[in-house]
């Protein structure tokens, strides 16, 4: 009996001790660490997911203490003692640089790197075991902060991140002084331009030697010497060898430089847009511009435009929020070989500017002819009877060159009287996918459909939308709209998403063989107007095209899960371009 009593006392003491010991929270390995906001503004949410309400906004480079981690989300100590959650792919951890690590890491020595691979993933640390922080584009240049063996730490729009040396070209001073280098310093005899992509760079003039990196077409290098069929160059601060057949002596032509001078103007499409001192999200904000403001574009660099502000200063804005207009000089107008255009349909709208949303200044009927004074994108600027000018869409007119080679009936676009059903994906309780920054797919699909519908109606098509508001429509009903109206074409509009946030591009799907050529024509039309990664047209088992006896396709017009692509595809400039591309594909197919 006494032994049982002692046993019960022991068990109770163990239980009490277990309760008193601190419990490790989920994700406690991150608790106490600091994180820094890696984007201009970031929603802090009440829970670990995009569906939770926003507590407020955190700004770039603000730092917070991590309290907990759940999946891809960090809980932080936000304002006034509030706890909030932020997405881990939009922040940078600040715990990489321990003292031991710093001993192994070398300074960047004033170097910069040029990205050699398109859609290169950048990471939170110097190995593939670290999480992907974001994606950078080919041709962009960044400052090197430090190096760690084969990895380079660079400063980007995502903060300080890591890339592998195989996918970049290092520029600027070398990391090591001549006293620390065992290599003989050779004199540069001339420069050369690489003529092949993914050219292996080797340690010695032998195909069996170690590959230490790669170079892409157009890269300029310093030539040190030549040996048989090999050329010695400088590469990342050391002497290296490449095959002589893939290098051409001489500097790169000026017109290949990444900065291009322009004589164009641009109109701001965002409600409010920051103007920065350099072409990067890291650039200091020097002002703001508003929707509708028009500026002269001085030059372009990657996805940025340098504009001239009213006070005479220059600044950089993101090009995806600028509607670029061609120069209206007499030289640019006279460069068009089209002298006159003839209206194809009664009641055609003549607008104040080259946009389907512009004010209507006049209307014209079939057979009316106008003098062309200029062109802008797919629009003609024409001279009106009162001496003023207006814009007419190029897809609802014929020009003089067409009239000489075709008769009246064949010059009429094949879209006239065609029944086109447009299916904006999702709606109502079905949001579709949610983008990296919170964009709901259903809101973008209907924007695209409405722009395309306006173009098709102007061309004489009968356009039917499966939904015109934010309402839920079952898949069977969407197909039913196509069948009941005996549609000549059915286009289901979507935007894509995937767990790998580096994936990008546009894809067209068909199901039946009789839909394949239609898919090919529309896909080609779209790719002629946009600059996304081309993922091709392919077979896809989707209900709205599988159960459809019309020429039916499903379009995935970009990845909302890719933060960079989300910004681009939701811009007014992209929406105008992609709807024009779909229209072009339809016109080609039915001509």
C-alpha positions in Angstrom: 0.0 0.0 0.0 2.8 2.3 0.9 4.5 1.5 -2.5 1.4 2.4 -4.4 1.2 5.7 -2.6 4.8 6.6 -3.5 4.0 5.6 -7.1 1.0 8.0 -7.3 3.0 10.8 -5.8 5.8 10.3 -8.4 3.3 10.3 -11.3 1.7 13.5 -10.0 5.1 15.3 -9.7 5.9 14.3 -13.3 2.6 15.7 -14.5 3.1 19.0 -12.6 6.6 19.4 -14.0 5.4 18.8 -17.5 2.8 21.5 -17.2 5.2 24.0 -15.8 7.8 23.5 -18.6 7.4 26.0 -21.4 5.8 24.5 -24.5 7.4 25.0 -27.9 5.0 26.7 -30.2 4.6 25.7 -33.9 7.3 27.3 -35.9 9.2 28.3 -32.7 12.5 27.9 -34.6 11.7 31.3 -36.2 10.5 33.0 -33.0 12.6 35.9 -31.9 14.2 36.4 -35.3 13.9 39.7 -37.2 12.4 40.1 -40.6 12.4 43.1 -43.0 9.6 44.0 -45.4 10.8 43.3 -49.0 8.1 45.1 -51.0 6.8 48.7 -51.1 3.7 48.0 -49.1 2.5 44.7 -47.6 -0.8 43.7 -46.0 -0.5 42.5 -42.4 -3.4 40.1 -41.9 -5.4 38.8 -38.9 -4.5 35.2 -39.8 -2.0 33.1 -41.8 -3.7 33.3 -45.2 -4.8 35.7 -48.0 -8.4 35.2 -47.0 -8.0 36.9 -43.6 -8.8 40.6 -43.1 -6.0 43.2 -43.3 -4.9 44.9 -40.0 -2.9 47.5 -41.8 0.0 48.0 -44.1 3.8 47.6 -43.5 6.3 49.6 -45.6 9.5 48.5 -47.3 12.5 48.0 -45.0 10.5 48.1 -41.8 11.7 45.4 -39.4 9.5 43.3 -37.1 10.1 40.5 -34.5 8.8 37.1 -35.5 6.5 35.6 -32.9 5.4 32.4 -34.6 5.3 30.6 -38.0 2.6 28.7 -39.7 3.3 27.3 -43.2 4.3 30.2 -45.5 3.3 32.8 -43.0 5.1 34.6 -40.1 3.3 36.1 -37.1 4.8 39.4 -36.1 4.5 42.0 -33.4 2.7 44.7 -35.3 1.4 48.1 -34.1 0.2 48.9 -30.6 0.8 45.4 -29.4 -1.3 43.8 -32.2 -0.2 40.5 -33.6 -0.5 40.1 -37.4 0.6 37.7 -40.1 2.7 38.4 -43.2 3.6 36.2 -46.2 7.1 34.8 -46.0 7.8 35.3 -49.8 7.5 39.1 -49.4 9.9 39.5 -46.5 13.6 38.9 -45.9 15.0 37.3 -42.7 17.8 39.1 -41.1 19.5 36.2 -39.3 21.8 35.0 -42.0 25.0 36.8 -40.9 26.4 35.2 -37.8 30.0 36.0 -36.8 31.2 32.7 -38.1 29.5 33.2 -41.4 31.0 36.6 -41.8 34.4 35.1 -41.6 33.7 33.0 -44.7 32.0 35.7 -46.7 34.0 38.1 -48.9 33.0 41.7 -49.7 31.5 42.4 -53.1 34.3 44.9 -53.7 32.1 47.3 -55.7 31.1 44.7 -58.2 27.8 44.4 -60.0 26.2 41.4 -61.8 24.1 41.2 -64.9 21.4 38.4 -64.9 22.0 35.9 -67.7 18.9 33.7 -67.2 15.3 34.7 -67.7 13.1 34.2 -64.6 16.0 33.5 -62.3 15.0 32.6 -58.8 16.7 34.5 -56.0 17.0 32.9 -52.5 17.2 33.8 -48.9 20.6 32.2 -48.4 23.6 30.8 -50.3 22.3 27.4 -51.3 19.3 25.7 -53.0 18.1 24.6 -49.5 17.0 28.2 -48.8 13.6 29.4 -49.8 12.9 31.3 -53.0 12.4 35.0 -52.3 11.5 36.2 -55.8 12.3 36.2 -59.5 14.6 38.6 -61.4 14.6 39.1 -65.2 17.4 38.6 -67.7 19.5 41.6 -68.4 18.9 43.3 -65.1 22.0 44.6 -63.2 22.4 44.5 -59.4 25.1 45.5 -56.9 27.1 42.7 -55.2 27.1 42.9 -51.4 29.3 39.8 -50.7 30.2 36.3 -51.9 30.1 32.9 -50.4 31.9 30.3 -52.5 29.8 29.9 -55.6 27.0 32.2 -54.4 26.7 36.0 -54.7 24.7 38.2 -52.3 23.0 41.0 -54.3 20.7 44.0 -53.6 17.4 43.7 -55.5 13.8 44.9 -55.2 13.4 42.0 -52.8 16.2 43.3 -50.5 19.5 41.4 -50.1 19.2 38.0 -51.7 21.5 35.2 -53.1 22.1 33.9 -56.7 24.5 31.3 -58.0 27.4 32.5 -60.1 26.6 30.2 -63.1 23.6 32.4 -63.9 25.1 35.9 -63.8 27.9 37.9 -65.4 30.0 39.7 -62.8 31.1 43.2 -63.7 33.4 45.8 -62.1 36.4 45.4 -59.8 37.6 41.9 -58.8 37.2 40.7 -55.3 40.9 39.9 -54.7 43.9 42.2 -55.0 46.9 41.3 -57.1 48.8 40.3 -54.0 46.3 37.6 -53.1 46.0 36.2 -56.6 48.3 33.4 -57.9 47.3 34.1 -61.5 49.4 36.0 -63.8 47.9 39.3 -64.8 47.6 39.6 -68.5 47.0 42.6 -70.7 43.6 42.9 -72.5 44.3 42.8 -76.2 40.8 43.5 -77.4 37.1 43.0 -76.6 34.7 40.4 -78.0 31.0 39.7 -78.1 29.6 36.2 -77.4 27.5 34.8 -80.3 26.0 31.7 -78.7 23.7 31.1 -75.7 24.8 29.1 -72.6 28.4 29.0 -73.7 30.6 27.0 -71.3 33.4 28.9 -69.6 36.3 26.6 -68.6 39.4 26.7 -66.4 41.7 25.7 -69.3 41.6 25.3 -73.1 40.3 21.7 -73.0 36.8 20.3 -73.2 37.6 18.0 -70.3 38.4 20.9 -68.0 36.1 22.2 -65.3 33.1 24.4 -66.3 33.1 27.5 -64.0 30.2 29.4 -65.6 28.2 30.2 -68.7 27.8 33.2 -71.0 24.9 34.2 -73.2 24.7 35.8 -76.6 25.5 39.5 -76.7 27.7 39.5 -73.6 30.9 41.6 -74.0 34.2 40.1 -72.6 37.8 41.1 -72.5 40.1 38.9 -74.6 43.5 38.1 -73.2 45.0 35.6 -75.6 44.2 32.9 -78.2 45.4 29.3 -78.3 44.5 27.1 -81.3 40.6 27.0 -81.2 40.3 28.5 -77.8 40.1 32.1 -76.5 41.3 33.2 -73.1 39.1 35.8 -71.4 38.5 37.4 -68.0 35.6 35.9 -66.2 34.5 36.8 -62.7 37.9 38.2 -61.9 39.9 35.3 -63.1 41.4 34.0 -66.4 39.2 31.5 -68.2 38.7 29.9 -71.6 35.9 29.6 -74.2 35.6 28.1 -77.7 36.8 30.7 -80.3 33.9 29.8 -82.6 31.4 31.5 -80.3 33.1 34.9 -79.9 33.3 37.8 -82.3 36.0 40.5 -81.9 34.6 44.0 -81.4 32.3 45.8 -78.9 28.6 45.4 -78.8 26.7 47.8 -81.0 25.2 50.8 -79.3 21.7 49.9 -80.2 22.1 46.7 -78.1 22.4 48.6 -74.9 19.7 48.2 -72.4 18.8 51.9 -72.3 16.9 53.1 -75.4 16.3 56.7 -76.2 12.8 57.5 -77.3 10.7 60.3 -78.7 7.4 59.0 -77.4 4.9 60.2 -74.9 3.1 58.2 -72.3 -0.2 58.4 -70.2 -0.3 57.2 -66.6 -2.9 54.4 -66.1 -2.7 54.0 -62.3 -4.7 56.1 -60.0 -1.4 57.2 -58.2 2.1 56.2 -59.3 5.4 56.8 -57.5 8.2 58.5 -59.4 11.7 57.2 -58.3 15.2 58.4 -58.7 16.4 55.2 -60.3 14.8 52.3 -62.3 14.2 50.1 -59.3 11.7 49.6 -56.5 14.6 50.4 -54.2 14.9 53.9 -55.7 13.9 56.8 -53.5 10.5 58.3 -54.2 10.9 61.8 -55.6 7.2 62.5 -56.5 3.9 61.0 -57.6 1.9 61.3 -60.8 -1.8 60.6 -61.3 -4.0 58.7 -63.8 -4.4 60.6 -67.1 -1.2 62.6 -66.7 0.8 62.7 -69.9 4.6 62.9 -70.0 7.5 62.8 -72.5 9.4 59.6 -72.3 13.2 60.2 -72.3 14.4 56.6 -72.3 13.5 53.1 -71.3 15.4 50.5 -69.2 14.0 47.0 -68.8 10.5 47.6 -67.4 11.0 51.2 -66.4 10.5 54.5 -68.2 12.4 57.8 -67.5 9.9 60.7 -67.8 10.3 64.4 -67.7 8.3 66.0 -64.9 6.6 69.5 -65.1 9.3 71.0 -62.8 12.0 70.0 -65.3 13.4 67.1 -63.3 13.5 63.5 -64.5 12.3 60.4 -62.7 11.6 56.7 -63.3 8.1 55.0 -63.3 7.1 51.4 -63.8 6.3 50.9 -67.5 3.4 48.6 -66.9 1.4 51.6 -65.6 2.1 53.7 -68.7 0.2 53.7 -71.9 2.9 54.5 -74.4 2.0 56.7 -77.4 3.9 57.0 -80.6 5.4 60.4 -81.4 2.8 62.6 -83.2 5.5 64.4 -85.3 4.8 64.9 -89.0 7.7 62.5 -89.7 6.1 59.6 -87.8 2.7 60.2 -89.5 4.2 60.3 -93.0 6.0 57.1 -92.4 2.8 55.2 -92.9 2.2 53.9 -96.4 -1.6 54.1 -95.9 -3.0 57.4 -97.3 -6.8 56.7 -97.0 -9.2 54.4 -95.2 -12.7 53.3 -96.0 -15.3 52.6 -93.3 -16.7 49.0 -93.4 -19.8 49.4 -91.2 -22.6 51.9 -90.6 -22.4 53.8 -87.3 -18.7 53.3 -86.8 -17.4 55.4 -83.9 -14.6 58.0 -84.4 -13.0 58.7 -81.1 -11.0 61.5 -79.5 -8.0 59.2 -78.8 -6.7 55.8 -79.7 -8.7 53.8 -77.2 -12.1 52.1 -77.1 -13.0 54.1 -73.9 -12.2 57.5 -75.5 -15.0 60.0 -76.1 -16.8 59.7 -79.4 -16.4 62.8 -81.6 -18.2 61.6 -84.7 -19.7 58.6 -86.5 -19.2 57.3 -90.0 -21.1 54.9 -92.3 -20.0 52.1 -94.6 -18.2 53.5 -97.7 -17.1 56.8 -96.1 -13.5 57.6 -96.9 -11.0 59.6 -94.8 -7.5 60.9 -95.2 -5.0 59.3 -92.8 -2.7 61.7 -91.0 -1.0 59.3 -88.6 -1.2 55.9 -86.8 -1.1 54.9 -83.2 -0.9 51.2 -82.3 -3.9 49.6 -84.1 -5.7 52.9 -84.8 -5.6 55.4 -87.6 -5.7 59.1 -87.0 -8.0 60.6 -89.7 -8.9 64.1 -90.9 -12.5 65.0 -90.4 -14.6 67.4 -92.5 -14.3 70.3 -90.0 -10.5 70.2 -90.2 -10.2 68.4 -86.8 -8.8 64.9 -86.4 -10.1 61.7 -84.8 -9.2 58.1 -84.3 -10.8 55.1 -86.0 -10.0 51.4 -85.0 -7.9 49.7 -87.7 -10.0 46.6 -87.5 -13.2 48.3 -88.8 -11.7 49.9 -91.9 -10.0 48.9 -95.1 -7.1 50.8 -96.4 -6.2 51.8 -100.0 -3.7 49.0 -100.3 -6.3 46.3 -99.5 -8.8 47.9 -102.0 -6.4 47.5 -104.8 -6.0 43.8 -104.3 -9.4 42.6 -103.0 -13.0 43.2 -103.9 -15.5 44.8 -101.7 -16.9 41.6 -100.2 -13.6 40.0 -99.4 -12.2 43.2 -97.7 -15.0 42.9 -95.1 -13.5 41.3 -92.0 -14.8 37.7 -91.4 -15.8 38.7 -87.9 -18.9 40.6 -89.1 -22.1 38.8 -88.0 -20.1 36.1 -86.2 -21.6 35.0 -82.8 -18.8 35.0 -80.2 -19.4 33.8 -76.7 -16.9 35.2 -74.1 -16.7 33.3 -70.8 -15.0 35.4 -68.0 -13.9 32.6 -65.6 -15.3 32.2 -62.1 -17.5 34.9 -60.4 -19.7 35.3 -57.3 -18.8 32.9 -54.6 -16.1 31.4 -56.9 -13.1 33.8 -56.7 -10.8 31.7 -58.8 -7.2 31.9 -57.8 -5.8 34.6 -55.6 -2.6 36.4 -56.6 0.5 36.9 -54.6 -0.6 40.4 -53.7 -4.3 39.4 -53.3 -5.7 39.9 -56.8 -8.9 37.8 -57.3 -8.9 36.1 -60.7 -12.6 36.7 -61.2 -12.1 40.5 -61.3 -9.4 40.3 -64.0 -11.2 37.9 -66.3 -14.2 40.1 -66.7 -12.0 43.1 -67.4 -10.3 41.3 -70.2 -13.7 40.0 -71.5 -15.2 43.5 -71.5 -12.3 45.0 -73.5 -12.4 42.2 -76.0 -16.2 42.5 -76.4 -15.9 46.2 -77.3 -13.5 45.4 -80.1 -15.6 42.6 -81.4 -18.8 44.6 -81.4 -17.0 47.4 -83.3 -16.1 44.8 -85.9 -19.7 43.8 -86.4 -19.7 40.6 -84.3 -22.6 39.5 -82.0 -21.0 39.2 -78.6 -22.5 37.3 -75.7 -20.9 37.2 -72.2 -21.7 34.2 -69.9 -21.6 36.7 -67.0 -21.6 40.5 -67.0 -21.4 41.0 -63.2 -19.8 39.4 -60.2 -22.2 36.4 -60.3 -21.7 32.6 -60.0 -22.5 30.7 -63.2 -22.2 26.9 -63.2 -20.0 25.3 -65.9 -23.1 23.6 -67.5 -24.8 27.0 -68.0 -21.7 28.5 -69.6 -21.6 25.7 -72.2 -25.4 26.0 -72.5 -25.0 29.7 -73.6 -22.7 28.6 -76.4 -25.0 25.8 -77.6 -28.2 27.7 -77.4 -26.8 30.6 -79.5 -25.1 28.3 -82.0 -21.8 30.2 -81.3 -19.2 30.4 -84.0 -16.6 30.6 -81.3 -16.4 30.2 -77.5 -13.5 31.7 -75.5 -13.1 31.0 -71.7 -10.8 33.6 -70.1 -8.7 32.7 -67.1 -5.5 33.6 -65.2 -3.2 30.8 -63.8 -1.6 29.9 -60.5 0.9 27.4 -59.2 2.8 26.7 -55.9 6.1 27.5 -57.7 5.9 31.3 -57.8 8.7 31.5 -60.3 6.6 30.0 -63.1 5.3 32.5 -65.7 3.7 32.7 -69.1 0.5 32.3 -71.2 -1.1 29.0 -72.3 -4.0 28.2 -74.7 -6.0 25.0 -74.3 -8.2 23.0 -76.7 -9.9 19.6 -76.3 -11.3 18.4 -79.6 -9.3 18.1 -82.9 -11.6 20.6 -84.6 -10.6 23.2 -82.0 -6.9 22.9 -82.5 -6.4 25.3 -85.5 -8.6 27.8 -83.7 -6.4 27.5 -80.6 -3.3 28.0 -82.8 -4.6 31.1 -84.5 -5.7 32.8 -81.3 -2.5 31.9 -79.5 -0.4 33.3 -82.2 -2.4 36.5 -82.2 -2.0 36.9 -78.4 1.8 36.3 -78.5 2.2 38.9 -81.2 0.9 41.6 -78.8 2.3 40.6 -75.3 5.7 39.9 -74.0 5.0 37.0 -71.5 6.7 33.6 -71.7 5.1 31.6 -74.5 3.9 28.2 -73.0 2.3 27.2 -76.3 -1.2 25.8 -77.2 -1.9 22.3 -76.0 -4.6 19.7 -75.2 -6.5 20.3 -72.0 -9.4 18.4 -70.3 -11.6 21.3 -69.2 -15.4 21.0 -69.0 -16.3 24.2 -70.9 -14.3 23.1 -74.0 -14.7 19.3 -73.7 -18.5 19.5 -73.6 -18.7 22.2 -76.2 -19.5 21.5 -79.9 -18.3 25.0 -81.0 -14.8 26.1 -81.7 -13.9 26.5 -78.1 -10.7 27.3 -76.3 -9.6 28.1 -72.7 -7.0 30.8 -72.2 -4.6 31.1 -69.2 -3.3 34.7 -69.7 -0.6 34.8 -67.1 0.3 33.6 -63.6 -1.2 35.6 -60.7 1.0 33.5 -58.4 4.1 35.1 -59.8 4.3 38.5 -58.0 6.0 40.3 -61.0 3.6 38.8 -63.5 0.6 39.7 -61.3 1.5 43.4 -61.5 2.0 43.2 -65.3 -1.3 41.3 -66.2 -3.5 43.5 -64.1 -2.1 46.7 -65.7 -4.2 48.7 -68.2 -1.5 48.4 -70.7 -1.5 44.6 -70.6 -5.3 44.3 -70.6 -5.4 46.5 -73.8 -2.6 44.4 -75.4 -4.0 41.0 -74.6 -7.5 41.8 -75.7 -6.1 43.2 -79.0 -4.1 39.9 -79.4 -7.2 37.7 -78.9 -9.1 40.0 -81.4 -6.2 39.6 -83.9 -6.3 35.8 -83.6 -10.1 35.7 -84.1 -9.8 38.0 -87.2 -7.0 35.7 -88.6 -9.1 32.6 -88.1 -12.3 33.9 -89.7 -10.7 35.8 -92.5 
